[in-house]
Amino acid sequence: MARKITIDNTAAGQRLDKFLVKYLAAAPKATIYKLLRKKSIKVNGAKATESYILNPQDTITFFLSDDTLDKFSAKEISLVPKNMGKAEIEKIYEDEYVLIVNKPANLLTQPNIKGGDSLIARIRGEEEGLFKTTVINRLDRNTTGIVVCAKTLIAAQILSELFRRREIEKYYIGIVHGKISDNMILEATHIKDEANNLVEYIGVDVPRGTQKNKISTTEIIPMAYNKNKDISIIKIKLITGHSHQIRAHLKFAGYPLVGDPKYGLSSEFSKAKRQQLHAHEIKFPKMQNNILQYLQEKTFKATIPPDFIFHMQQDV
């Protein structure tokens, strides 16, 4: 017996083959293309090419047995653990396309391979629809602040491209060891140790021609200095965007983040329960001819968390 699904607004705008690769995640790609050629999968009752762009209310019919369809369908990791309860996430902004939230500390942005608690699990909850809310930018478990999510496929494509091109300005607030009196531009060669999930910076003179060997650039703007504690509060602008860039770059420059277990000073771990880094602000660029252009040049800020406020108020 044939099974039908109807494309909703969240899933429209993508190629048929890309949709089927996600919907039939356990099926080999070659099998999906074969099913299309043999008319075992039709769109609106007719044969469709893999490049067909899906529209709202399109109907996809699968002429497959239930056993075969179930075998090919995605077996998604359970994102929401039992008894997690309804954990609230602070919303900064929301409309039909975009959701911007303030991620708390000690929370993964996305689940690991075991599933469990995460920001996206809490956001989705029991969300229905062919396209589920998707995280566009990620933060480390103990970095707080702005995370941008897309609620439709088209919004996800636009936002992902804006972040990929680094057209969205991103500003962080951090608390570091040492005195920073002047604006600085940090530039160094970024090398990722995948096995240990660590980043090292070794200077700009190192040969760069590989994916793991890139130049990172970070702008530092001093805000305040606590002489008694010898710590500085700084504003950080990401010029490039690489894994652990801020944390490792500050260590390389001699100003490690307070409380950073990977790149900081061990004597501070018991006093600061996490790295003092907060994704504070984003600003959208000028945009034309897309559904999100109403957000152009708008700025959004995430509330500074209490543990930051505690450090910032201590004799600064």
ChimeraX attribute file (.defattr): number of C-alpha atoms within 10 A of each C-alpha:
attribute: neighborCount
match mode: 1-to-1
recipient: residues
	/A:1	8
	/A:2	11
	/A:3	13
	/A:4	15
	/A:5	13
	/A:6	16
	/A:7	19
	/A:8	17
	/A:9	18
	/A:10	21
	/A:11	20
	/A:12	21
	/A:13	18
	/A:14	16
	/A:15	15
	/A:16	20
	/A:17	20
	/A:18	15
	/A:19	19
	/A:20	18
	/A:21	18
	/A:22	12
	/A:23	14
	/A:24	19
	/A:25	17
	/A:26	15
	/A:27	18
	/A:28	12
	/A:29	15
	/A:30	8
	/A:31	11
	/A:32	20
	/A:33	18
	/A:34	13
	/A:35	16
	/A:36	19
	/A:37	15
	/A:38	11
	/A:39	18
	/A:40	16
	/A:41	24
	/A:42	20
	/A:43	21
	/A:44	13
	/A:45	12
	/A:46	11
	/A:47	14
	/A:48	18
	/A:49	16
	/A:50	16
	/A:51	11
	/A:52	14
	/A:53	16
	/A:54	21
	/A:55	17
	/A:56	13
	/A:57	13
	/A:58	16
	/A:59	17
	/A:60	21
	/A:61	19
	/A:62	20
	/A:63	17
	/A:64	15
	/A:65	12
	/A:66	13
	/A:67	9
	/A:68	11
	/A:69	16
	/A:70	13
	/A:71	14
	/A:72	18
	/A:73	17
	/A:74	15
	/A:75	11
	/A:76	8
	/A:77	12
	/A:78	14
	/A:79	21
	/A:80	19
	/A:81	12
	/A:82	9
	/A:83	6
	/A:84	10
	/A:85	10
	/A:86	9
	/A:87	12
	/A:88	9
	/A:89	14
	/A:90	15
	/A:91	15
	/A:92	16
	/A:93	13
	/A:94	14
	/A:95	9
	/A:96	10
	/A:97	17
	/A:98	19
	/A:99	19
	/A:100	21
	/A:101	21
	/A:102	24
	/A:103	28
	/A:104	19
	/A:105	20
	/A:106	14
	/A:107	18
	/A:108	21
	/A:109	23
	/A:110	20
	/A:111	18
	/A:112	12
	/A:113	9
	/A:114	9
	/A:115	15
	/A:116	17
	/A:117	21
	/A:118	20
	/A:119	24
	/A:120	21
	/A:121	22
	/A:122	18
	/A:123	21
	/A:124	14
	/A:125	13
	/A:126	8
	/A:127	11
	/A:128	9
	/A:129	12
	/A:130	18
	/A:131	18
	/A:132	17
	/A:133	23
	/A:134	20
	/A:135	21
	/A:136	18
	/A:137	14
	/A:138	17
	/A:139	20
	/A:140	17
	/A:141	18
	/A:142	20
	/A:143	23
	/A:144	27
	/A:145	25
	/A:146	29
	/A:147	23
	/A:148	21
	/A:149	24
	/A:150	26
	/A:151	21
	/A:152	23
	/A:153	21
	/A:154	20
	/A:155	21
	/A:156	21
	/A:157	14
	/A:158	15
	/A:159	23
	/A:160	18
	/A:161	14
	/A:162	17
	/A:163	16
	/A:164	14
	/A:165	10
	/A:166	15
	/A:167	16
	/A:168	19
	/A:169	17
	/A:170	20
	/A:171	21
	/A:172	22
	/A:173	24
	/A:174	27
	/A:175	25
	/A:176	27
	/A:177	23
	/A:178	19
	/A:179	16
	/A:180	20
	/A:181	13
	/A:182	9
	/A:183	14
	/A:184	13
	/A:185	12
	/A:186	17
	/A:187	20
	/A:188	20
	/A:189	20
	/A:190	27
	/A:191	21
	/A:192	18
	/A:193	11
	/A:194	9
	/A:195	6
	/A:196	7
	/A:197	10
	/A:198	14
	/A:199	20
	/A:200	19
	/A:201	23
	/A:202	13
	/A:203	15
	/A:204	14
	/A:205	9
	/A:206	14
	/A:207	10
	/A:208	14
	/A:209	8
	/A:210	8
	/A:211	9
	/A:212	14
	/A:213	16
	/A:214	20
	/A:215	18
	/A:216	23
	/A:217	20
	/A:218	19
	/A:219	17
	/A:220	22
	/A:221	17
	/A:222	18
	/A:223	16
	/A:224	17
	/A:225	22
	/A:226	18
	/A:227	12
	/A:228	9
	/A:229	13
	/A:230	13
	/A:231	23
	/A:232	25
	/A:233	25
	/A:234	21
	/A:235	21
	/A:236	24
	/A:237	22
	/A:238	18
	/A:239	18
	/A:240	17
	/A:241	16
	/A:242	16
	/A:243	17
	/A:244	18
	/A:245	19
	/A:246	25
	/A:247	22
	/A:248	23
	/A:249	26
	/A:250	21
	/A:251	21
	/A:252	18
	/A:253	12
	/A:254	13
	/A:255	21
	/A:256	26
	/A:257	30
	/A:258	28
	/A:259	24
	/A:260	23
	/A:261	15
	/A:262	17
	/A:263	22
	/A:264	22
	/A:265	15
	/A:266	12
	/A:267	10
	/A:268	17
	/A:269	15
	/A:270	9
	/A:271	9
	/A:272	16
	/A:273	16
	/A:274	21
	/A:275	28
	/A:276	24
	/A:277	29
	/A:278	28
	/A:279	25
	/A:280	22
	/A:281	18
	/A:282	21
	/A:283	17
	/A:284	21
	/A:285	17
	/A:286	13
	/A:287	15
	/A:288	10
	/A:289	6
	/A:290	10
	/A:291	12
	/A:292	16
	/A:293	14
	/A:294	12
	/A:295	14
	/A:296	14
	/A:297	15
	/A:298	12
	/A:299	13
	/A:300	15
	/A:301	18
	/A:302	22
	/A:303	15
	/A:304	16
	/A:305	17
	/A:306	9
	/A:307	13
	/A:308	18
	/A:309	10
	/A:310	9
	/A:311	18
	/A:312	17
	/A:313	9
	/A:314	10
	/A:315	10
	/A:316	15
